[in-house]
Amino acid sequence: MKKLQIIPLVLMFILCAVYAHAAQIKVFVTDINAIGVQNKDEMKSTLRMLLSSRLNGDTIMVVGTAAEADVLVSGTYVTIGKVFSVDALVKTAAGKALTRAFVQGESQDELIPSIGKLANKLTVELNKIYSGSPALAGAVSASTSPAPASTLQTPKSDIIRNVQIVPAPAGEIIKAHDAEQAAGSWLSQRLNGAANLMAVGKSLPDGSREIFLAEARRISYYRQGQSMKLVSDTELGVDDKILSLDTLEGTDGVLDIYVTVIRAEELASQVWQVKGDKLVLVADKLPWFFRSFRLAGGTKKLYAQAMGRTSDFFGNVAEASRSGSHITLVKTIPMPRYGNIYTFNQFRTNDGNMYTVVINPDGYLIVYDQALKELWRSNDTFGGSELYFLKVDDDNVRTTGNKYRWEFMNMRIQVTAKGDILVGKNDGFWVLGNARSYKKGSVLCMFWNGSSLEEKWHTRETQNYLPDYYFDDNRNELLMLQTVQRPGVSTRGASSLAIKKVE
Amino acid sequence: MSLKKTVAIATAVGAMAAISVPAMAMENEIHGMYKLKYIVSDADNGGASYITPNASNEKLKANNFFEQRARLFYTAKANDDLKLVTGFEIDSVFGDKAQGAINPGNVASGALTYRNSGGALESDAVNLETKHVYLDFKIPSTPTRVTAGIQPIKDALKGVFFDADVAGINTVSKVGPATIGLGYFRAYDQSYFMTATTPKGMNNLDIVALNADVNLTKDLKVGAAYYLYSDNRDNTPTKLHTLGVNADAKFGPLGVSGFAAMQQGVKGGSSTVAHTVYNGYAFNGAAKLAIGPGALRTALLFTSGDDGKDGINTSWQSVNQSLNAPSTGLSGTAPATNSYNDSNMMLLNRSVNMGGTSTDRAIIYDTNNRDQGVWLASIGYDATITPKMYASANAGCAWVAKHNAVTNLIVDKATGKPNGSNFQGTEINLETGYKMYDNLTASVQAAYVILGGYYKGSAADSTASAVKDPENPYTARVVLSYAF
């Protein structure tokens, strides 16, 4: 009998040990000072966000306040010329220094991977300290309260993860998820005009954010705070059609709005700026397709591609810079089959290879290796846009009976700083030839598992066509533009913007 | 076998089938168009041929009719590099014929295969035409794409030699900035028209096409093309070589394009027919400039003509349909298989971008222009009035390049001789359209040709004592066009 009484004690001990082993170190990244860089504030918050997300793992839990933390991490980011160094100091909550680590690199391209390395170093050090010091480990264990039961429940969220288990509805009435006020989501009021494109501008000191929307030939400038406030809008020429809309903050802190415009079948792109709450045209008739994005999750840069005499997208995509109305191409990115400025991005694999991912005209995601050879192709289709431009098609008009050839744009592929791949997906029951009418849309987050792209999460399907989306890496927020009413003979239609927090 | 086992096997078979579906997955791609026109015209009549003003009286009653055309294109795509492309067409004129025969008492009419029919009361007609059936595939590990079967082909000379649906095998290879095309097409096999048993493939009209384009920069593309027209259907075979160069360039906002081409060839003689040497030329230049709310266009086409006085035919030759009639294959008046779209004319020349239904008539129906060639100058402006509304205006003037003593039978009845003027006429046309949906456009087209001195006094009812000019051709069309 006594022997039997020992069994529960042993089990309790094992459970305690397991719990103590499984307890996570609560870390708070306090501040990372930035020296020798412009846009200090943005860089500081970016670095803090990057390091926090990379520290977070099985053994470390990054918390939201210093009060909750066991250890505090602070750091300094210094650049001298092109060389940079990030130095981190780990202290206990009481202020006792525990360890230091640093990483350095020779170009900005190495910054994000370096933050990952720094996080690895700190993780190793912290694991050593906490596993090697029973006192500290005990302190951690003691200070760690059991996770509340509610955290085990599926949170109400618009982000659906692959591992999430959704309990079956208990009643006969099944509530539409969109009717619930999902945690971490925000929905704008109905916005006048069916926008095809969206770009995010600066974050303003009051916490609001600049949002730019583009209809076929109208650019609208909003401030997104509690609601979407229209600040200014401008209409382009009657013969213009907007094909893409992107923003890029220059080194001088001024935000350029790049608008790819087609006019009489030729590119006549424009650059706008916000000056005193007004949109001001600063460059016009630029013969380039533009897009600004984070290639492989790196720094956001401007890219350009030309239109050819017979091909819509000519040659390779190139990194570009602007000086007035002059565009300089600085670095060419070879395009794989189906790749053009609007259908590709790159990501870095765990073993350091840079792969290219493309949505082909049929909507399949294709991953190419560094030699631009196809590695993998999805079975599902992705992307899908109703936005198109027309080109005279003399070679086929006798056959098609249509003077014009339709060239459809596609949804952007975004790669996050973590290396996740975001891609939009529209579905519709009437998607035939050139007659497209999408009904539902969602955004999927995928990652490269070494051999294929695997879904990490996806958003709930919208009840509307999803013309564009944008993932704000700094805020971990997903912005989804929806067409709630298509434009008619005498109406501009309407849009709405949903913002979902990606936890 | 017990019911349980049967169900189990059926389930297993079903599961296997379900699993195997992705492996057999095929993309289905469907495109198409529908065009309905109401036409009021003294020249358009639902047919396809030259407009011959001199064959008509001074005063004409206008035709008014509805015609429609639907085309459906279905592509079965096994993967990016392998697909079967098919295209079908249904043409009808409201009230034309239906239910088996135009007139049951008319055997000749009843013998028709009901192509272009079905628009009469109670419709039912076998009127589906197959336009294209071809396989489109890429040869693995090569940059070469092959299209094999009945397919649309247009020459690299803006169609002035050849623009048609034809059976053949075509290849397109992309090598860096260059695109190289090589194709063989069999337009006719005469064994199908001979009463005597004849080996197939011996007496053909064959066309070989070789062309290459190079994109030198984003703003400059140059190309060269060679075509062999080899007609062996009778005992006076024709060999015609067409060689041309083309370019397409952009200088700032100005886009320009053009070509220059020459022809050399011979049509063999016989004991009764002298042989003919071909020696023709063609040039074209076109420009387009974005200006105001649209684009200004201008173009010039020259094709050489022949005086018909010797055995050397210096006129530019263009391909026609010539079913069982090799002699009409180049200079004839059979349905045209060539085009010229830069002009945007509706009646003056065969600009297929302005047509699109069964009515396919023009004064200069072939670029050969009955062995007389043509100078055709045109200017036009395409305006976007609102994002949903557009308007286009065009004007063009045409002259025969050279009077031909044999083919030019147009005479001034006052003198009994052809007019000295080469001026065939001036066309002014307008088109305005409204996009009801992205894919559905309603438009109105109108064209009027002021005939030139070439037709003076040549009306059919003109006499030496009562000289009359032919009526100026005109057309007004209301068009509903759906394309997807």
Interface residues (C-beta under 8 A of the other chain):
Chain A: A216 R217 G237 V238 D239 R263 A264 E265 E266 A268 K285 A306 M307 G308 R309 T310 S311 F314 G315 N360 D362 N379 D394 D395 N396 V397 R398 T399 T400 G401 N402 K403 L432 G433 N434 A435 V489
Chain B: P22 E27 E29 I30 H31 G32 M33 K35 R69 R71 F73 K77 D80 G87 K131 H132 P152 K154 K158 G159 D163 D165 D213 N215 K218 D219 L220 K221 D248 A249 K250 P253 G255 K288 A290 P293 G294 A295 S339 N341 V352 N353 G356 D382 T384 I385 T386 P387 K388 M436 D438 N439 S481 A483 F484
